[in-house]
Amino acid sequence: MQAIISDANAIQQYFSAEQHPTLWCIVPALEELQTSWEVKQNDLKYRPYHSAIGCGLAKIRKYYNKLDDKPVYILALSRFNLILMHFYFDRLDSSPSILQVGLH
């Protein structure tokens, strides 16, 4: 049971940053947790917990599907990409500014 809970705890830590946005990592985090629990659901070692893992996987799918209806997630991805571009171009000596690159 501790291994199953520690999977969820590790994923939760992705969202506890204070210095940078973390909304962009929802999809990779959900996929990582889903993969980990799917492996455990197929492992006989975790047989007593298969029902609970199945419920957890259903909940992950529910929230994963809800992301399709949320434009804020797309906005968060765009914002994160702008931050990365700004970080990258600021470190190149001959790089164009973020305004010269264009954000069309």
C-alpha positions in Angstrom: 0.0 0.0 0.0 2.9 2.4 0.8 4.3 2.0 -2.8 0.9 2.9 -4.3 0.5 6.0 -2.1 4.1 7.0 -2.6 3.5 7.1 -6.4 0.7 9.7 -5.8 2.8 11.6 -3.3 5.8 11.9 -5.8 3.5 13.2 -8.5 1.9 15.7 -6.1 5.4 17.2 -5.4 5.6 18.3 -9.0 3.0 21.0 -8.1 4.6 22.3 -5.0 7.1 24.7 -6.6 7.1 28.3 -5.3 9.4 29.9 -7.9 7.9 28.8 -11.2 4.5 27.8 -12.7 3.6 24.1 -12.5 0.2 23.9 -14.3 1.9 22.9 -17.5 3.1 19.6 -16.0 -0.4 18.2 -15.3 -0.6 15.9 -18.4 2.9 14.4 -18.0 2.2 14.0 -14.2 -1.1 12.2 -14.8 0.4 10.0 -17.4 3.3 9.1 -15.1 0.9 8.2 -12.3 -1.4 6.3 -14.6 1.5 4.2 -16.0 2.8 3.4 -12.6 -0.6 2.3 -11.3 -1.3 0.3 -14.4 1.9 -1.6 -13.9 0.9 -2.3 -10.3 -2.6 -3.3 -11.3 -1.1 -6.0 -13.5 1.3 -7.2 -10.8 0.1 -10.1 -8.6 2.1 -8.5 -5.7 -0.6 -5.8 -5.5 -3.6 -8.1 -6.0 -5.2 -7.1 -2.7 -5.2 -3.5 -4.0 -6.3 -4.0 -7.6 -9.8 -2.7 -6.9 -8.5 0.5 -5.2 -6.0 1.0 -8.0 -8.8 0.6 -10.6 -10.8 3.3 -8.8 -7.7 5.5 -8.8 -7.2 5.0 -12.5 -10.8 5.8 -13.2 -10.4 9.1 -11.3 -7.2 9.9 -13.3 -9.0 9.3 -16.6 -11.9 11.5 -15.4 -9.6 14.5 -14.7 -7.5 13.8 -17.7 -10.6 14.0 -19.9 -11.7 17.2 -18.2 -8.5 19.0 -19.5 -9.9 18.9 -23.0 -12.5 21.4 -21.9 -10.2 23.8 -20.1 -8.5 26.5 -22.2 -6.6 27.6 -19.1 -4.3 24.5 -19.5 -3.5 25.5 -23.1 -2.8 29.0 -21.8 -0.5 27.6 -19.1 1.5 25.6 -21.7 1.8 28.8 -23.9 3.0 30.8 -20.9 5.6 28.2 -20.0 6.9 28.1 -23.6 7.3 31.9 -23.5 9.2 31.6 -20.3 11.5 29.0 -21.8 12.0 31.0 -25.0 12.9 34.1 -22.9 15.3 32.1 -20.8 17.0 30.6 -23.8 17.4 33.8 -25.8 18.6 35.8 -22.8 21.5 33.5 -22.6 22.7 33.7 -26.2 25.1 36.6 -26.9 23.9 37.2 -30.4 20.3 36.1 -30.0 17.3 38.2 -31.0 15.1 39.6 -28.3 11.8 37.9 -27.6 10.0 40.7 -29.5 12.2 40.2 -32.6 11.4 36.5 -32.7 7.7 37.2 -32.8 4.9 35.5 -31.0 2.4 35.0 -33.7 
